[in-house]
Amino acid sequence: MKINITKQSGIYTLTSEQILPISLEKAWDFFSKPTNLDKITPAEMDFKITNNPPDTTYLGQIITYKIGVLPLVKSNWVTEITHFESPLKNENRKGFFVDEQRFGPYAMWHHEHHFEETADGKVKMIDIVNFKLPMSILGDFLAGSFVKNKVKFIFESRYKILEQIFKS
């Protein structure tokens, strides 16, 4: 499991890399369906998509959620798909999409999802998440460590969930 979080200029950056023992077509089909986000988010987050997105992700798509930020405290969250390039439609068999927060619990959230076919026919999936807490230095002081660990927990859990879904 390769997960790392760094911080520069008040912005946290999480990088996560995972090899999935599936074809690029199967990976893209799974990850480009917004409703599958429910399946790979840990139950402790009490995560629910609140609008009814179609089965396929597309550029400009808005997705709304409710997420548990603390026990008994939920937050509304709205993201937009701001970049979208299918790996199935280009020669190098690499693709990505980006979701950015429009409204929600962060001052900034920018999540890149990258997919690349490996030489042995598997998929390398890389997530890069840049996020900033609200209330600047005060928010960082009060909740920085907690939120950083919570985001890391989400991706550690996602890693394990994906290993179960796509057992080799």
N, C-alpha and C positions, 0 to 999 in steps of 0.2 A: 504494500500500500504506500503510495507516494502522495502525501498531503503536506503542504507547507503553508504557513501564514507569515507574511512580513508586513511591516508598517513603515510608510514614508509620508511625510507631510500630512499626517492625520488620516491617511487613507490606508486601509488594510487591503492586502492582496492575498487571496487564497488560491493556490494552484493544486490541482488534484489530477493524477494520471492513473488510468486503469486500462488493462488489456482485457477485452471481452472475447470469449471463445466462440464468436458468431460472425456471420458474414456482414459486410458493410450494409447490404440491403436490409437485413434483419435489424441491425442496430438503428439505421436511419428510420425505418418504419416505426420502431418502438419509441425512439426519442423525439421524433417529430409529431407525435400525438400528444397534445397538451394534457389529456386526461390521464396519461401514464405517470404524470408528476405525482399524483396521489399515491401511486403504488411504490414509489421510491423515496418518499419522504417519511421519516420515522414517525410512528404513531404519537409519540410524546409531543410532537409539534402541533397536533390537532389541526392539521392543514386541510382546507377544503377549497376547491374551485367553486366560485359563487356565480359565475356566468355560465353559459352553455357553449363553450368553444367547439367549432367543428373538429373533425378527426385529424385534420392536417394543419400544421403550423404554416403561417404565411407572413410575408413582410407587412408590417403595419398592424398586425393582430394585437388586440387588447385582451388581456386575461385578468380576471379579478379573483381575489382569494380572501379567505380569512385565515389567520395564522395565530397560534398561541405564542405570545411573546414571553409571558410569565404564567405561572399557574393561575387560572381563573381570569387572565387578561388576554383578550383577543384584539388583533389589529386588522383593519382592512388593508389590502395591498393590491395595487394595480400595476401591471407591467405591460410593456409594449415590445413586440419583436421588431427590432430596429435594423437588423442585418440578417440575411438568409441566403445561403448558398448550398445547394444540394451537392453532396459528394458523388451522387449517382449521375450527375450531368456534366462532370468535367473529367478530363483525362487523368489527372493526377490522383483521382479517387480520394480527395480531401474535401471536406465541407465544414460548415459551421453555421450557427445562428446565435444571435445575441438578444437577451431580454434585459430591458432597462426599467427600473422602477419609475413610474410617473407619480404615484402617491403611495405612502406607506411608512413603515417603521424606521427606515433609514434616511439619512440626509442624501445619500447617493447609493445606488445599487446598479452595477453593470456586470452581467454574467455572460461570459463567452462559453459556448459549448462547441468543442472542436472534435471532429471525427476523421480518422485516417485509416485506410486499409494497410495492414502490415504485409510483409513479404510472404508470411505463411497463411494469409487469408483470414486473419483475425482483425479486430478493430482496436486501435489505440484511441481512447477517449480522453480528452484533456478539458478540464473545466478551469477557467480563470475568472475569479470573482473579485471585483474591486468594490469595496463598500466603505462608507463613512457614516459615523454615528451623528445623530442630531445634537444640537447644543454645543458643538465645537469641542473645546478643551474640557469644559464641564461634563459633557456627555461621555467623553472619552475617560475622564477620571472616574466618574460614577459607575459606568457600565462597560468600559472598554474590554476588560479582561473577561467578563461574563459573556458578552456578545461574541467576542473572538472565539471563545471555547464552545459556544453554542453553534456557531457556524461550522467550526471544525467537526463537532459532533454530528451535525447533519450530513456532512460529506463522508465521514467515517462510516456512519450508518448506511448511507446510500451505497457505498462501496460493498458492504456486506450483503445488502439486499440484492444488488445486481449480481453478485456472485451466486446467490441462491436462485435467482430467476434464470440466469444463463449458465447453469452448471455445465462443465465440459464433459 
